[in-house]
Amino acid sequence: MQNWHDNVLWLIAEIDRCIRAHEGETLTLAYLARLLDYSQSQVSHTFATT
C-alpha cells in the first residue's frame, strides 16, 4: 500500500493532468473526486492538510 506522501503526489499529478487536459474549462471538486475515485471530502482534506 502506498504511503500518505506517495498518495498525495499521485493526486497532485492526476489533478494537474486533468487541468491541462481541460484547459479553459471549469473543473469542480465533484468532477475531480469522481475521476479519481475519491470522495469530495477526501480530495478536499488531502489539500487542506498539505
Backbone as a ProteinNet text record, in pm:
[ID]
protein_1_A
[PRIMARY]
MQNWHDNVLWLIAEIDRCIRAHEGETLTLAYLARLLDYSQSQVSHTFATT
[TERTIARY]
85.3	0	89.1	48.1	125.7	117.6	226.9	219.2	149.4	118.4	41.8	108.4	237.9	310.3	299.5	319.7	307.8	166.1	68.1	-70.8	-98.9	-48.3	-66.4	1.2	122.1	191.9	114.7	56.8	-22.9	-145.1	-214.7	-333	-297.6	-188.5	-145.9	-117.4	-46.9	-14.4	-141.2	-235.7	-360.3	-443.1	-450.4	-525.2	-457	-325.1	-251	-281.1	-286	-320.2	-460.9	-553.4	-692	-697.8	-627.3	-626.9	-570.8	-461.5	-400.1	-489.9	-556.4	-642.6	-771.4	-814.6	-940.3	-915.1	-806	-768.6	-883.4	-914.6	-1020.4	-1157.5	-1168.4	-1296.5	-1296.7	-1413.8	-1427.6	-1424.4	-1331.8	-1324.6	-1373.1	-1474.3	-1528.4	-1463.7	-1473.1	-1424.4	-1498.6	-1628	-1708.1	-1657.8	-1627.7	-1577.6	-1443.8	-1351.9	-1220.3	-1229.9	-1314	-1330.5	-1381.9	-1482	-1534.4	-1426.1	-1352.1	-1247.4	-1139.8	-1105.7	-1000.2	-1051.9	-1183.2	-1247.4	-1224.1	-1236.6	-1227.3	-1355.3	-1381.5	-1493.1	-1445.9	-1541.2	-1505.7	-1430.9	-1474.5	-1408.9	-1266.4	-1240.9	-1104.5	-1012.6	-1058.5	-977	-955.4	-1060.6	-1051.5	-958.9	-975.4	-894.5	-746.7	-717.8	-579.4	-508.6	-575.9	-511.1	-519.6	-611.7	-621.1	-512.1	-455.9	-354.9	-215.2	-198.8	-64.1	-2.6
-119.1	0	124.3	223.6	347.1	421.6	488.2	572	703.5	779.9	903.7	1000.4	1016.5	1111.5	1072.5	945.1	898.4	919.4	897.7	916.7	1063.3	1154.6	1297.5	1335.5	1286.1	1316.1	1262.6	1143.7	1087.1	1174.3	1215.8	1300.5	1431.1	1492.9	1618.6	1598.4	1492.2	1464.8	1440.8	1366.7	1339.8	1466.7	1548	1673.5	1766.8	1769.7	1851.1	1804.7	1672.9	1620.1	1662.8	1657.8	1698.9	1845.7	1928.4	2071.9	2097.4	2032.1	2052	1998.8	1888.2	1827.9	1907	1979.2	2054.1	2203.8	2247.8	2389.4	2478.2	2577.5	2670.3	2627.3	2503.1	2453.7	2465.1	2471	2471.4	2328.1	2298.9	2167	2178.7	2104.2	2109.8	2002.1	2022.7	1923.9	1791.3	1799.6	1678.8	1601.7	1671.4	1606.7	1539.2	1611.7	1555.2	1435	1443	1331.1	1207.6	1225.3	1111.5	1052.8	1138	1093.6	1014.1	1058	994	880	858.9	756.3	781.4	906.3	950.5	1026.9	1042.5	1128.9	1274.2	1365	1507.6	1545.2	1489.9	1524.5	1470.6	1353.6	1300.5	1391.7	1434.6	1522.2	1656	1712.5	1840.7	1831.3	1727.5	1709.7	1692.2	1619.9	1598.2	1730	1824.8	1950.4	2051.7	2033.4	2122.3	2090.4	1969.3	1929.7	1927.2	1966.7	1965.1	2102
0	0	0	-77.4	-85.2	46.4	79.5	199.6	165.7	268.6	253.6	156.2	165.9	80	-67.2	-97	-235.2	-287.7	-203.1	-242.8	-277.3	-196.8	-223.6	-355.2	-377.1	-502.6	-622.9	-609.6	-717.6	-744.1	-636.8	-652.8	-722.6	-681.7	-742.8	-891.3	-925.1	-1065.2	-1147.2	-1093.1	-1164.9	-1183.1	-1081.6	-1092.8	-1192	-1191.3	-1288.4	-1430.4	-1452	-1584.8	-1625.9	-1530.7	-1560.2	-1599.5	-1525	-1552.9	-1692.3	-1725	-1857	-1969.4	-1946	-2048.2	-2068.8	-1966.6	-1973.7	-1962.1	-2017.7	-2008.4	-2055.8	-1975.5	-2008.9	-1960.2	-1913.2	-1861.9	-1709.4	-1652.7	-1508.1	-1457.8	-1366.3	-1305.3	-1161.6	-1129.5	-994	-907.3	-778.3	-683.9	-703.8	-728.6	-750.8	-873.1	-981.1	-1102.6	-1076	-1012.9	-984.8	-891.6	-792.3	-698.9	-771	-856.9	-934	-1023.4	-1091	-1181.7	-1108.1	-987.3	-909.1	-822.6	-824	-741.9	-592.3	-553.9	-415.3	-382.1	-254.3	-216.2	-223.4	-230.2	-231.7	-104.2	7.3	133.8	138.4	78.7	76	-5.1	-120.6	-204.6	-134.3	-82.7	-12.9	108.1	186.8	307	272.1	165.8	124.2	101.3	36.6	5.1	118.5	207.6	324.1	424.7	419	516.6	459.9	332.1	274.5	277.6
[MASK]
++++++++++++++++++++++++++++++++++++++++++++++++++

